[in-house]
């Protein structure tokens, strides 16, 4: 829990209260049109629409994030080096 969340405001670590997810860098690609993403391990497929983002949270772990949600919850740092 401590590796993923940080206490907010008067909340002290390890005590009940308000926590926020720690910021991490992820790879993301915005798609121009309908795209199908195949998940690892035969877990199925995800559908992305124009403007949605394909996000890799950890190696091989992909998610599709709608443009509106991505815009409100992610900060674009720039192109991958």
Order of alpha helices (4+ residues) and beta strands (2+ residues): beta-beta-beta-beta-beta-beta-beta-alpha
